[in-house]
Amino acid sequence: MHVPVLQKEVIEYLDPKPNENFIDCTIGEGGHTLAILEKNGPKGKVLGIDADPEIIRNLKLEIRNFKKRIILVCDNFANLAEIAKSQRFKSVSGILFDLGMSSWHLETSSRGFSFQKKEPLDMRYNLQNPLTAEKILNYWSRVEIEKILKDYGEEQFAPKIAEALLNFRKFKPLQTTSQLVEIIKRATPGWYHRRKIHFATKTFQALRIAVNDELNNLEKALPQALNILKPGGRIVVISFHSLEDRIVKNFLKEGNKNNLLKILTKKPIIPSFKEMKINPRSRSAKLRASQKI
């Protein structure tokens, strides 16, 4: 079992007590949930949600020791209220959103999330989703692709990358991650390739967010989380992207202004230098927490 990002801080801010119920909206490989289950026994439960059916199948093998206290649901957290209602999951003391991609998706899924492997340009969390990265890259207009790269990837070379993509697809369809990486490389200057962050990172991130409609789903889910929580319950969100963090920050601010939420983190909590060294993927993580009044 991998150690999830900011695990100690998640437990500190969720503050699970014996017999309390929690929802993990992005259960992934289960690291945060297992840490909660160790604190909320003997009767406390966790409702674990993930959009990817393979993640849920894999997790069932990992959580055998806790299977009486964990409910696993394959669905999108944008449907949070409906999921909780259908599972009759009540008296919720805390809700966690860890918006980072799981290691399994990057390393094992073969769905094109990683720019370090040659894989199909898929990038879907749930294979029932009709939209793929390949469809965006081969059929969407230059203006639409440029907008995705700018808005979701904050990619400064979005116009040049979009132009290069359209020039490539005039001759043959774009099908693999390695083709995409090569196009990005040719469209960006040499100094851009020598930075700490890989030159393809922002484009891949933007496409993944677009394919899975991640920002809209987050905006839909946060108000539902607030409604589901019992008074005194806590919402903890780990984001990895400035746009995600802005959505969370604005939601907490609005909740605080309307006397619905007490903000527990004046500034976002970031991983320690030690954690970033052990897990470089954690470097962009920001945790924000609040308590329902």
TORDO-32720 format. One line per 8 residues: number of its first residue (from 1); for each residue x negated, y, z of N, C-alpha, C. Coordinates in Angstrom, 3 decimals. Layout:
% TORDO-32720
NUM = X:Y:Z:X:Y:Z:X:Y:Z | ...;
% end
This chain:
% TORDO-32720
1 = -0.842:-1.197:0.000:0.000:0.000:0.000:-0.875:1.244:0.000 | -0.665:2.129:-0.969:-1.442:3.357:-1.027:-1.038:4.297:0.106 | -1.947:5.156:0.521:-1.612:6.172:1.526:-1.046:7.375:0.784 | 0.186:7.773:1.075:0.804:8.862:0.329:0.246:10.226:0.736 | 0.498:11.208:-0.101:0.008:12.569:0.123:0.639:13.165:1.386 | -0.190:13.821:2.193:0.262:14.567:3.376:1.139:13.719:4.316 | 0.773:12.452:4.487:1.599:11.543:5.296:1.726:12.005:6.744 | 0.617:12.395:7.346:0.634:12.848:8.751:1.547:14.068:8.909;
9 = 1.445:14.996:7.954:2.236:16.226:8.010:3.723:15.956:7.765 | 4.027:15.001:6.883:5.425:14.624:6.635:6.065:14.125:7.930 | 5.353:13.235:8.627:5.884:12.677:9.878:5.996:13.769:10.947 | 5.032:14.674:10.961:5.066:15.771:11.939:6.312:16.645:11.743 | 6.618:16.983:10.493:7.742:17.898:10.239:9.097:17.189:10.203 | 9.151:15.941:9.758:10.410:15.189:9.824:10.718:14.798:11.268 | 9.662:14.526:12.022:9.755:14.200:13.451:10.758:13.074:13.730 | 10.570:11.897:13.100:11.539:10.817:13.292:11.541:10.279:14.725;
17 = 12.746:10.088:15.256:12.949:9.553:16.611:13.655:8.205:16.502 | 13.602:7.380:17.564:14.288:6.090:17.529:15.761:6.221:17.135 | 16.181:5.325:16.253:17.581:5.161:15.831:18.125:6.296:14.947 | 17.249:7.158:14.439:17.691:8.216:13.523:17.642:7.721:12.073 | 18.496:8.300:11.227:18.565:7.926:9.808:17.915:8.986:8.926 | 17.216:8.513:7.889:16.507:9.409:6.969:16.766:9.005:5.526 | 16.590:9.982:4.622:16.667:9.703:3.184:15.337:10.080:2.549 | 14.747:9.132:1.811:13.556:9.406:1.009:14.026:9.453:-0.447;
25 = 14.114:10.669:-0.985:14.705:10.861:-2.321:13.804:10.391:-3.448 | 12.529:10.192:-3.152:11.547:9.785:-4.169:10.665:8.706:-3.538 | 11.231:7.547:-3.318:10.561:6.545:-2.481:9.260:6.025:-3.097 | 9.167:5.987:-4.431:7.915:5.591:-5.072:7.384:4.272:-4.557 | 6.158:4.291:-4.071:5.549:3.053:-3.579:5.784:2.826:-2.085 | 6.603:3.682:-1.487:7.112:3.396:-0.145:6.269:3.825:1.030 | 5.160:4.513:0.783:4.252:4.866:1.883:4.887:5.752:2.943 | 5.573:6.815:2.520:6.220:7.705:3.492:7.338:6.977:4.240;
33 = 8.115:6.193:3.491:9.233:5.472:4.110:8.757:4.497:5.179 | 7.699:3.761:4.890:7.182:2.809:5.885:6.713:3.533:7.144 | 6.106:4.715:6.980:5.676:5.509:8.141:6.882:5.969:8.960 | 7.987:6.314:8.286:9.226:6.708:8.995:9.807:5.504:9.731 | 9.853:4.347:9.053:10.431:3.131:9.662:9.683:2.682:10.913 | 8.410:2.996:10.975:7.633:2.656:12.174:8.020:3.524:13.370 | 8.667:4.657:13.094:9.022:5.599:14.169:10.506:5.560:14.540 | 11.389:5.145:13.595:12.820:5.307:13.846:13.543:4.014:14.221;
41 = 12.775:2.971:14.637:13.388:1.732:15.094:14.066:1.930:16.452 | 14.753:0.974:16.977:15.029:-0.335:16.368:16.199:-0.326:15.373 | 17.025:0.747:15.408:18.234:0.719:14.575:18.279:1.811:13.514 | 17.293:2.727:13.504:17.269:3.784:12.497:17.050:3.221:11.103 | 17.687:3.859:10.112:17.603:3.361:8.730:17.024:4.410:7.796 | 16.555:3.938:6.639:16.115:4.836:5.557:16.849:4.449:4.288 | 17.436:5.459:3.646:17.995:5.295:2.306:16.919:5.743:1.327 | 16.406:4.816:0.550:15.317:5.111:-0.389:15.831:5.147:-1.823;
49 = 15.556:6.248:-2.504:16.054:6.453:-3.864:14.879:6.567:-4.832 | 15.023:5.967:-6.000:14.048:6.192:-7.072:14.743:6.001:-8.415 | 14.361:6.822:-9.376:14.989:6.759:-10.708:14.518:5.559:-11.523 | 13.402:4.966:-11.116:12.798:3.902:-11.920:13.150:2.513:-11.362 | 13.893:1.702:-12.121:14.259:0.375:-11.622:13.065:-0.527:-11.327 | 11.969:-0.352:-12.063:10.773:-1.180:-11.798:10.158:-0.857:-10.441 | 10.165:0.436:-10.089:9.663:0.852:-8.775:10.492:0.180:-7.677 | 11.809:0.189:-7.849:12.700:-0.424:-6.854:12.439:-1.924:-6.753;
57 = 12.268:-2.594:-7.901:11.984:-4.043:-7.890:10.676:-4.339:-7.176 | 9.641:-3.560:-7.479:8.332:-3.769:-6.837:8.412:-3.560:-5.331 | 9.193:-2.560:-4.942:9.262:-2.175:-3.531:9.962:-3.232:-2.682 | 10.906:-3.936:-3.286:11.632:-4.969:-2.537:10.674:-6.021:-1.972 | 9.563:-6.240:-2.666:8.561:-7.195:-2.184:7.746:-6.617:-1.034 | 7.574:-5.302:-1.028:6.726:-4.646:-0.027:7.423:-4.460:1.321 | 8.760:-4.378:1.314:9.460:-3.942:2.530:10.202:-5.087:3.222 | 9.740:-6.313:2.992:10.449:-7.455:3.565:10.602:-7.357:5.083;
65 = 9.572:-6.814:5.759:9.625:-6.735:7.227:10.693:-5.770:7.725 | 11.104:-4.850:6.844:12.055:-3.818:7.270:13.392:-3.911:6.528 | 13.648:-5.028:5.844:14.775:-5.037:4.896:16.138:-4.788:5.549 | 16.261:-5.029:6.848:17.543:-4.762:7.514:17.745:-3.277:7.777 | 16.662:-2.503:7.668:16.766:-1.069:7.993:16.501:-0.159:6.793 | 16.433:-0.749:5.622:16.191:0.075:4.430:17.196:-0.268:3.338 | 17.745:0.754:2.721:18.684:0.602:1.608:17.999:1.204:0.380 | 17.839:0.428:-0.673:17.178:0.906:-1.888:18.207:1.136:-2.992;
73 = 18.138:2.303:-3.614:19.083:2.649:-4.675:18.303:3.185:-5.879 | 18.591:2.628:-7.050:17.995:3.139:-8.285:18.936:4.174:-8.881 | 18.548:5.437:-8.761:19.374:6.531:-9.268:18.517:7.796:-9.241 | 19.066:8.861:-9.807:18.365:10.140:-9.789:18.795:10.927:-8.558 | 17.845:11.557:-7.878:18.225:12.289:-6.664:19.114:13.506:-6.950 | 19.291:13.846:-8.226:20.258:14.884:-8.579:21.671:14.465:-8.173 | 21.872:13.155:-7.987:23.170:12.609:-7.564:23.191:12.276:-6.072 | 22.422:13.001:-5.286:22.190:12.669:-3.878:23.476:12.501:-3.071;
81 = 24.402:13.454:-3.166:25.631:13.400:-2.364:26.445:12.151:-2.692 | 26.532:11.868:-3.991:27.285:10.690:-4.458:26.638:9.396:-3.959 | 25.298:9.350:-3.998:24.572:8.148:-3.537:24.828:7.915:-2.052 | 24.664:8.965:-1.248:24.868:8.844:0.206:26.297:8.410:0.521 | 27.262:8.972:-0.220:28.678:8.627:-0.001:28.937:7.168:-0.356 | 28.412:6.718:-1.505:28.658:5.335:-1.948:28.025:4.316:-1.000 | 26.937:4.700:-0.334:26.255:3.801:0.613:26.760:3.983:2.045 | 27.737:4.892:2.209:28.265:5.243:3.545:27.129:5.575:4.503;
89 = 26.187:6.340:3.990:24.987:6.685:4.767:25.228:8.038:5.439 | 25.407:8.009:6.769:25.806:9.214:7.502:24.818:9.526:8.621 | 25.107:10.629:9.321:24.300:11.079:10.459:22.811:11.126:10.081 | 22.513:11.946:9.069:21.160:11.998:8.497:20.311:13.045:9.229 | 19.190:12.613:9.792:18.312:13.491:10.570:17.212:14.136:9.750 | 16.938:13.604:8.568:15.879:14.189:7.744:15.923:13.684:6.316 | 15.529:14.560:5.399:15.495:14.213:3.969:14.153:14.645:3.397 | 13.499:13.717:2.706:12.175:13.967:2.121:12.247:13.938:0.603;
97 = 11.613:14.927:-0.021:11.365:14.917:-1.466:9.853:14.977:-1.668 | 9.260:13.930:-2.213:7.851:13.971:-2.622:7.863:13.979:-4.143 | 7.644:15.150:-4.723:7.864:15.335:-6.159:6.692:14.876:-7.023 | 5.690:14.307:-6.408:4.538:13.817:-7.179:4.840:12.516:-7.895 | 4.138:12.304:-8.973:4.267:11.058:-9.729:3.567:9.935:-8.962 | 4.124:8.742:-8.992:3.493:7.635:-8.262:2.258:7.126:-9.000 | 1.358:6.535:-8.238:0.150:5.931:-8.834:0.525:4.834:-9.822 | 1.605:4.127:-9.511:2.053:3.041:-10.389:2.366:3.569:-11.785;
105 = 3.032:4.714:-11.859:3.365:5.276:-13.172:2.112:5.607:-13.974 | 1.136:6.169:-13.312:-0.106:6.547:-13.995:-0.926:5.340:-14.419 | -1.044:4.373:-13.513:-2.029:3.300:-13.701:-1.469:2.019:-14.311 | -0.176:1.760:-14.106:0.363:0.442:-14.458:1.522:0.462:-15.428 | 2.273:1.541:-15.489:3.553:1.520:-16.220:3.418:1.410:-17.735 | 2.271:1.822:-18.283:2.045:1.828:-19.746:3.068:2.684:-20.490 | 3.464:3.798:-19.852:4.471:4.664:-20.474:3.904:6.021:-20.904 | 2.588:6.135:-20.937:1.993:7.353:-21.486:1.901:8.521:-20.525;
113 = 1.941:8.252:-19.219:1.800:9.335:-18.243:0.350:9.802:-18.115 | -0.578:8.923:-18.419:-2.001:9.239:-18.253:-2.647:9.587:-19.588 | -3.458:10.652:-19.573:-4.194:11.020:-20.796:-5.507:10.250:-20.901 | -5.759:9.352:-19.946:-7.020:8.605:-19.945:-6.878:7.222:-20.574 | -5.673:6.896:-21.053:-5.444:5.591:-21.668:-4.734:5.779:-23.010 | -4.862:4.802:-23.865:-4.105:4.822:-25.123:-2.796:4.069:-24.892 | -1.710:4.842:-24.841:-0.390:4.268:-24.554:0.671:4.964:-25.418 | 1.860:4.352:-25.535:2.940:5.028:-26.273:3.358:6.319:-25.559;
121 = 3.796:7.291:-26.321:4.223:8.587:-25.754:5.669:8.482:-25.271 | 5.824:7.887:-24.106:7.147:7.654:-23.542:7.448:8.690:-22.448 | 6.816:8.527:-21.284:6.884:9.451:-20.137:8.232:9.475:-19.422 | 9.065:8.455:-19.625:10.336:8.392:-18.899:10.163:7.659:-17.579 | 10.818:8.169:-16.524:10.890:7.418:-15.266:11.901:6.295:-15.391 | 13.003:6.564:-16.089:14.039:5.559:-16.282:14.217:5.321:-17.777 | 14.050:4.082:-18.195:14.064:3.766:-19.625:15.456:3.869:-20.254 | 16.480:4.125:-19.443:17.817:4.388:-19.986:17.915:5.809:-20.564;
129 = 16.989:6.670:-20.149:16.952:8.051:-20.641:16.670:8.032:-22.150 | 17.527:8.650:-22.984:17.295:8.599:-24.434:16.139:9.480:-24.917 | 15.727:10.445:-24.095:14.670:11.376:-24.523:13.291:10.857:-24.126 | 12.342:10.868:-25.071:10.952:10.494:-24.796:10.031:11.638:-25.223 | 8.787:11.574:-24.775:7.793:12.562:-25.201:7.577:12.469:-26.715 | 7.639:11.274:-27.251:7.454:11.085:-28.702:8.533:11.832:-29.499 | 9.771:11.774:-29.025:10.867:12.487:-29.715:10.647:13.998:-29.677 | 10.237:14.501:-28.519:9.974:15.938:-28.403:8.879:16.353:-29.386;
137 = 7.784:15.610:-29.383:6.613:15.987:-30.188:6.852:15.841:-31.688 | 7.705:14.904:-32.076:7.914:14.657:-33.509:9.126:15.374:-34.107 | 10.084:15.752:-33.266:11.336:16.287:-33.826:11.712:17.679:-33.324 | 11.164:18.115:-32.211:11.524:19.436:-31.717:10.762:20.513:-32.491 | 11.314:21.713:-32.518:10.697:22.793:-33.291:9.432:23.312:-32.604 | 8.651:24.018:-33.373:7.430:24.631:-32.834:7.759:25.557:-31.660 | 8.822:26.354:-31.814:9.222:27.301:-30.755:9.582:26.549:-29.473 | 10.336:25.441:-29.608:10.753:24.654:-28.433:9.553:24.007:-27.742;
145 = 8.633:23.451:-28.538:7.446:22.803:-27.957:6.571:23.838:-27.257 | 6.381:24.976:-27.893:5.576:26.047:-27.294:6.194:26.513:-25.967 | 7.503:26.618:-25.934:8.207:27.056:-24.720:8.013:26.056:-23.571 | 8.114:24.760:-23.886:7.885:23.714:-22.876:6.476:23.835:-22.295 | 5.484:23.949:-23.178:4.091:24.006:-22.732:3.826:25.255:-21.889 | 4.447:26.369:-22.276:4.278:27.616:-21.517:5.013:27.563:-20.182 | 6.296:27.180:-20.236:7.146:27.245:-19.046:6.816:26.159:-18.027 | 6.663:24.932:-18.499:6.483:23.811:-17.581:5.014:23.472:-17.316;
153 = 4.139:23.822:-18.262:2.721:23.504:-18.085:1.878:24.720:-17.759 | 2.462:25.914:-17.937:1.715:27.166:-17.776:0.402:27.086:-18.569 | 0.543:26.543:-19.785:-0.599:26.304:-20.676:-0.886:27.560:-21.506 | -2.086:28.140:-21.291:-2.423:29.393:-21.974:-2.607:29.229:-23.481 | -2.915:28.002:-23.927:-3.101:27.761:-25.358:-1.869:27.088:-25.992 | -0.713:27.306:-25.389:0.529:26.702:-25.896:0.778:26.983:-27.374 | 0.634:28.235:-27.859:0.896:28.487:-29.281:-0.017:27.683:-30.204 | -1.313:27.607:-29.855:-2.269:26.878:-30.709:-2.015:25.371:-30.678;
161 = -1.680:24.850:-29.492:-1.408:23.411:-29.384:-0.140:23.067:-30.165 | 0.896:23.894:-30.026:2.156:23.652:-30.753:1.924:23.680:-32.268 | 1.123:24.629:-32.715:0.814:24.732:-34.152:0.067:23.485:-34.625 | -0.904:23.047:-33.837:-1.692:21.854:-34.205:-0.815:20.604:-34.244 | 0.136:20.511:-33.325:1.051:19.362:-33.305:1.897:19.319:-34.576 | 2.400:20.487:-34.970:3.230:20.525:-36.178:2.430:20.220:-37.438 | 1.190:20.685:-37.493:0.325:20.368:-38.640:0.055:18.871:-38.731 | -0.154:18.227:-37.567:-0.432:16.790:-37.533:0.771:15.994:-38.033;
169 = 1.952:16.338:-37.523:3.135:15.524:-37.837:3.642:15.715:-39.265 | 3.096:16.672:-39.996:3.432:16.806:-41.427:2.992:15.569:-42.198 | 1.920:14.943:-41.714:1.320:13.818:-42.441:1.693:12.461:-41.859 | 1.818:12.396:-40.528:2.245:11.126:-39.912:2.812:11.403:-38.522 | 3.677:10.504:-38.030:4.265:10.740:-36.713:3.227:10.572:-35.589 | 3.449:11.316:-34.558:2.604:11.240:-33.362:3.137:10.107:-32.494 | 2.283:9.131:-32.142:2.787:7.936:-31.451:2.066:7.591:-30.149 | 0.797:8.014:-30.012:0.039:7.573:-28.830:-0.543:8.755:-28.047;
177 = -0.840:8.478:-26.793:-1.443:9.493:-25.926:-2.806:9.926:-26.445 | -3.563:8.992:-26.993:-4.909:9.343:-27.475:-4.832:10.291:-28.680 | -3.812:10.130:-29.531:-3.604:11.082:-30.632:-3.316:12.475:-30.075 | -2.471:12.535:-29.057:-2.107:13.818:-28.450:-3.322:14.493:-27.817 | -4.128:13.727:-27.098:-5.333:14.273:-26.463:-6.269:14.869:-27.518 | -6.435:14.160:-28.624:-7.327:14.633:-29.697:-6.807:15.937:-30.311 | -5.503:16.039:-30.487:-4.902:17.262:-31.033:-5.123:18.440:-30.080 | -4.917:18.205:-28.788:-5.126:19.266:-27.784:-6.587:19.698:-27.781;
185 = -7.478:18.726:-27.903:-8.921:19.023:-27.901:-9.297:19.930:-29.073 | -8.783:19.613:-30.233:-9.105:20.399:-31.436:-8.493:21.804:-31.383 | -7.377:21.923:-30.675:-6.659:23.206:-30.636:-7.163:24.153:-29.553 | -8.069:23.668:-28.688:-8.528:24.488:-27.553:-10.043:24.687:-27.628 | -10.546:25.803:-27.071:-11.990:26.092:-27.170:-12.854:25.181:-26.296 | -14.132:25.118:-26.641:-15.076:24.238:-25.950:-15.144:24.460:-24.446 | -15.136:25.738:-24.015:-15.253:26.005:-22.568:-14.076:25.407:-21.795 | -12.930:25.268:-22.474:-11.722:24.729:-21.844:-11.877:23.239:-21.532;
193 = -12.792:22.586:-22.237:-13.006:21.147:-22.058:-13.994:20.863:-20.929 | -14.657:21.905:-20.437:-15.713:21.695:-19.434:-15.274:22.080:-18.021 | -14.003:22.359:-17.854:-13.515:22.737:-16.525:-13.238:21.503:-15.678 | -13.017:21.733:-14.376:-12.713:20.613:-13.476:-11.430:19.903:-13.902 | -10.418:20.702:-14.279:-9.135:20.130:-14.698:-9.231:19.727:-16.170 | -8.846:18.502:-16.477:-8.904:18.004:-17.860:-8.036:18.883:-18.765 | -8.519:19.120:-19.975:-7.841:20.049:-20.898:-6.440:19.581:-21.312 | -6.148:18.288:-21.141:-4.815:17.777:-21.527:-3.825:17.779:-20.365;
201 = -4.287:18.080:-19.159:-3.450:17.957:-17.951:-2.136:18.724:-18.080 | -2.225:19.986:-18.475:-1.041:20.852:-18.466:-0.018:20.436:-19.524 | -0.504:19.997:-20.673:0.414:19.542:-21.728:1.149:18.281:-21.296 | 0.423:17.336:-20.727:1.054:16.088:-20.264:2.063:16.372:-19.152 | 1.689:17.253:-18.252:2.586:17.631:-17.150:3.870:18.262:-17.693 | 3.717:19.166:-18.648:4.873:19.862:-19.226:5.823:18.885:-19.913 | 5.272:17.955:-20.668:6.104:16.980:-21.375:6.848:16.071:-20.400 | 6.146:15.637:-19.353:6.778:14.773:-18.345:7.960:15.487:-17.667;
209 = 7.754:16.761:-17.321:8.813:17.541:-16.670:10.008:17.698:-17.619 | 9.726:17.956:-18.896:10.800:18.131:-19.879:11.572:16.830:-20.110 | 10.848:15.737:-20.282:11.487:14.440:-20.545:12.432:14.055:-19.406 | 11.994:14.275:-18.174:12.766:13.826:-17.004:13.626:14.923:-16.365 | 13.638:16.108:-16.989:14.467:17.235:-16.517:14.236:17.494:-15.018 | 12.980:17.509:-14.619:12.639:17.496:-13.201:13.053:18.761:-12.444 | 12.911:19.917:-13.069:13.207:21.162:-12.348:14.711:21.330:-12.129 | 15.504:21.013:-13.148:16.961:21.090:-12.992:17.463:20.109:-11.939;
217 = 16.881:18.917:-11.915:17.288:17.915:-10.929:17.000:18.386:-9.502 | 15.855:19.040:-9.327:15.500:19.560:-8.002:16.487:20.646:-7.567 | 16.818:21.545:-8.493:17.771:22.622:-8.177:19.149:22.077:-7.808 | 19.535:20.968:-8.431:20.822:20.335:-8.111:20.783:19.643:-6.743 | 19.635:19.040:-6.419:19.559:18.173:-5.234:19.442:18.932:-3.909 | 18.730:20.060:-3.906:18.464:20.748:-2.632:19.738:21.177:-1.897 | 20.722:21.805:-2.566:21.955:22.156:-1.845:22.701:20.925:-1.307 | 22.642:19.812:-2.055:23.276:18.570:-1.591:22.594:18.065:-0.319;
225 = 21.256:18.164:-0.300:20.498:17.734:0.885:20.930:18.522:2.120 | 21.090:19.819:1.949:21.510:20.675:3.063:22.894:20.262:3.581 | 23.808:19.959:2.665:25.164:19.551:3.061:25.180:18.213:3.792 | 24.330:17.299:3.358:24.310:15.950:3.936:23.714:15.944:5.345 | 22.723:16.786:5.579:22.024:16.803:6.878:22.961:17.145:8.025 | 22.731:16.506:9.171:23.453:16.931:10.368:22.743:18.156:10.954 | 23.419:18.964:11.762:22.757:20.128:12.371:21.503:19.705:13.134 | 20.427:20.460:12.932:19.137:20.099:13.536:18.302:19.192:12.657;
233 = 18.919:18.662:11.585:18.187:17.802:10.653:17.198:18.600:9.812 | 16.236:17.904:9.224:15.137:18.586:8.538:15.010:18.184:7.074 | 14.645:19.154:6.261:14.298:18.904:4.848:12.804:19.147:4.691 | 12.098:18.183:4.129:10.666:18.321:3.839:10.465:18.077:2.345 | 9.776:19.010:1.693:9.535:18.877:0.242:8.043:19.028:-0.036 | 7.490:18.056:-0.769:6.118:18.170:-1.266:6.204:18.414:-2.765 | 5.693:19.561:-3.206:5.691:19.880:-4.640:4.250:19.879:-5.160 | 4.114:19.751:-6.482:2.791:19.687:-7.106:2.662:20.687:-8.255;
241 = 3.615:21.579:-8.363:3.678:22.474:-9.503:4.229:23.796:-9.011 | 3.708:24.901:-9.499:4.119:26.217:-9.002:5.613:26.478:-9.224 | 6.173:25.940:-10.319:7.604:26.152:-10.582:8.470:25.381:-9.592 | 8.047:24.152:-9.268:8.745:23.378:-8.231:8.684:24.125:-6.902 | 7.482:24.571:-6.561:7.303:25.247:-5.275:8.158:26.509:-5.197 | 8.263:27.232:-6.315:9.078:28.453:-6.338:10.551:28.134:-6.089 | 11.042:27.038:-6.701:12.442:26.623:-6.491:12.682:26.324:-5.013 | 11.752:25.582:-4.401:11.884:25.216:-2.984:11.812:26.456:-2.097;
249 = 10.824:27.305:-2.359:10.636:28.532:-1.566:11.892:29.408:-1.614 | 12.443:29.601:-2.807:13.638:30.438:-2.958:14.853:29.828:-2.272 | 14.972:28.500:-2.359:16.084:27.812:-1.700:16.010:27.987:-0.178 | 14.820:27.812:0.373:14.645:27.955:1.832:14.888:29.398:2.264 | 14.388:30.339:1.477:14.608:31.765:1.777:16.096:32.097:1.822 | 16.826:31.619:0.813:18.267:31.881:0.720:18.998:31.247:1.904 | 18.606:30.019:2.231:19.206:29.325:3.374:18.947:30.037:4.686 | 17.743:30.576:4.804:17.368:31.324:6.004:18.160:32.632:6.107;
257 = 18.301:33.308:4.958:19.023:34.592:4.911:20.498:34.405:5.295 | 21.067:33.262:4.877:22.476:32.981:5.163:22.684:32.229:6.477 | 21.614:32.160:7.275:21.671:31.527:8.601:22.083:30.047:8.532 | 21.632:29.383:7.450:21.892:27.951:7.299:20.659:27.120:7.624 | 19.484:27.719:7.420:18.221:27.014:7.609:17.238:27.855:8.421 | 16.461:27.159:9.223:15.311:27.790:9.890:14.062:27.265:9.191 | 13.243:28.174:8.669:12.020:27.758:7.964:10.955:27.377:8.988 | 10.397:26.176:8.838:9.390:25.668:9.792:7.959:25.906:9.320;
265 = 7.794:26.208:8.034:6.449:26.438:7.471:6.417:27.845:6.869 | 5.826:28.793:7.574:5.756:30.171:7.055:4.999:30.204:5.735 | 3.932:29.432:5.676:3.181:29.247:4.426:3.193:27.758:4.106 | 3.074:27.397:2.819:3.060:25.966:2.508:1.851:25.269:3.120 | 2.057:24.042:3.560:0.973:23.213:4.106:0.279:22.526:2.936 | -1.045:22.591:2.915:-1.804:21.932:1.840:-2.701:20.839:2.427 | -3.128:19.882:1.615:-3.973:18.800:2.133:-5.311:19.327:2.662 | -5.855:18.607:3.608:-7.188:18.943:4.127:-8.242:18.666:3.054;
273 = -9.411:19.242:3.236:-10.520:19.004:2.302:-10.832:17.503:2.237 | -10.755:16.846:3.404:-11.034:15.403:3.473:-10.037:14.614:2.622 | -8.727:14.961:2.734:-7.712:14.251:1.949:-7.917:14.483:0.458 | -8.240:15.727:0.080:-8.455:16.030:-1.343:-9.641:15.255:-1.902 | -10.645:15.062:-1.048:-11.837:14.327:-1.488:-11.504:12.845:-1.697 | -10.712:12.282:-0.768:-10.316:10.873:-0.864:-9.328:10.668:-2.006 | -8.393:11.617:-2.141:-7.346:11.505:-3.155:-7.268:12.803:-3.951 | -8.065:12.930:-5.027:-8.087:14.173:-5.818:-6.714:14.585:-6.357;
281 = -5.804:13.604:-6.534:-4.470:13.936:-7.036:-3.667:14.791:-6.052 | -4.112:14.806:-4.803:-3.373:15.569:-3.781:-3.695:17.062:-3.820 | -4.675:17.455:-4.640:-5.214:18.817:-4.519:-4.186:19.919:-4.758 | -3.160:19.654:-5.580:-2.175:20.708:-5.867:-0.917:20.589:-5.000 | -0.929:19.678:-4.024:0.268:19.442:-3.203:0.524:20.602:-2.247 | 1.811:20.945:-2.098:2.245:21.950:-1.120:3.475:21.415:-0.410 | 3.436:21.466:0.912:4.560:20.990:1.702:5.291:22.156:2.344 | 6.612:22.170:2.190:7.459:23.157:2.880:8.529:22.394:3.652;
289 = 8.862:22.918:4.846:9.838:22.239:5.705:10.797:23.245:6.318 | 12.012:22.772:6.565:13.030:23.615:7.205:13.973:22.756:8.019 | 14.717:23.406:8.899:15.646:22.719:9.791:17.047:23.309:9.637 | 18.046:22.454:9.538:19.424:22.934:9.407:19.910:23.515:10.723 | 20.500:24.690:10.641:20.982:25.372:11.851:22.373:24.833:12.197;
% end
